[in-house]
Amino acid sequence: MATASFKIAVLDDFEKIAETVPAFAKLQARADITVLRERLDSSEKIVATLKDFDALLLMRERTFFSDKEYSQLPKLKFISQTGRTSVHLDLANATKHAIAVAGTPSDTGSATKELTIGLILALARKIPQVNQRMREERWPALTGMMLEGKTIGVLGLGRIGNEVARILKAFNSRVLAWSRSLTEDRAALVGAEAVPLETLLRESDVVTLHVHFSPQSVDLISAKEIALMKRGAILVNTGRGPIINEAAMVAALKSGHLGGVGLDVYDQEPLPMDHPLRQFDNAILMSHRGYATVEILSERYEQALTNLLDYLDGKPLKLINPDVVVR
């Protein structure tokens, strides 16, 4: 395949990792690569910016494509992205427009479990508040709480939830777990107790969310569920924003019913600068960093760039939309 005029756009690499991996230099020697770090947050921006490109390299879920965009990008033949999540890509219409889509392995559980534990500890020991006040006063007298002897509720005992539960048991915590299909035997494998959702919410001092994101899990935690929680309980979400009803969570922070929240995900990303969550000092806000480590991003970009090299070489591709006619 001729590559001299083959144009590739790398989107949303805000961490500036893609250009540091070996496959980038290999691809750069064979194609015209443009790295774009401005967020394309509208259909008009997507079409105007990408109309001359043959292929895209995407950081998963940061830019959304639908039939509207595909139909105005006639040169686009191939998308390679980090991870295999496809909710942002409208695969059916990508296939209709003969746009092949390839992903990479998407196991980022180790990084997410570490961030989850970090958020729980930071909230329990009020690390951000003490750190800030150390710059404002001589010796802040803020007290935190121990995890030892506390009850921790883990919603979703899948790949990440399992690991989070195992770690929390090391703090001599009581761990409760819930998911729609969870059995007592499976919970016991990680030292957790399988309980109904209402029981978990009523008895937990900390609730952390790791359920699979689907239409059924939207608003899983809403005003009714938050009202069941202990006053002063901590809520942590490193899954997907819409699993928690954001308005109900903000109201519970304002009333003091929630003692704190640790969030890596939101209904709208990036989080608007005027969002009410930004006003609470007991809300630890991360910018979807669960998977964003040097190690994972480097590995994913190397794999996604290798997909592009394989496409140029006509090699077999592991496509997310295998029914597509590859151009």
CORTA-V906836 format. One line per field, one symbol per residue. phi: phi as a letter, one per 30 degrees, with the letter a starting at -180 (. if undefined). psi: psi as a letter, one per 20 degrees, with the letter a starting at -180 (. if undefined). burial: # if it has 9 or more other C-alpha atoms within 8 Angstrom, else .. A space follows every 10 residues. Layout:
BEGIN
phi: ???
psi: ???
burial: ???
END
This chain:
BEGIN
phi: .dbecdcbcc cidddhcedc cedddddddb bccbcccddc cbdddddddc dccdbbccde icbcbbeede dcbdddcbbc bdibdbdcch dedddechcd bcbbebdcdd dddddedddd ddddchdddd edddccbdae ccccbddeid cccccjcced eedddedddd dhcdccbbad cdcddddddc iccdbdedde ddcddbbbcb dddaedcdhe cbedddddde djdcbbbccb eddcdddddd dddddidddl bbbcbbdcbd dedcddeddc dccdccchce cdcedddddd deddddeddd dddidecccd cdddddc
psi: ppihjppppo qkmhilhgii qhhghghhii roppppjppn jqhgggghhj hjqhqqoqpp jhppqahggg ijmhiphppp qprjpjhiim hghgghjloq pqarqknkhg ghhggghggg ghggjlgggg gghiihrgnp mpqaqqhpir pppoonlbgg hghgggghhi jkqppqqprh jprgghhhhj jrpprqghgg ghiphppppk qpprhhipkh oahgghhhqq pjqpppojeq gihpogghgg hhghijgpiq qopiqrgppq pqhjphhiip ijoooqmmjg imqggggggg hgghhhgggh ghikrqpnqh miiqop.
burial: .....##### ###...##.. #.###.##.. ###..#.... ..#.###..# #.######## #.#.###.## ..#..##### ####.#.### #.###..### ####...##. ###.###.## ########## ..##...... ......#..# #######..# ######.##. .########. .#....##.# #####....# ########## #.#...#### ###.##.### .######### ######.### .##..##### ######.... .......#.. .###.#.### ###..###.# ########## ##......## #..#...
END
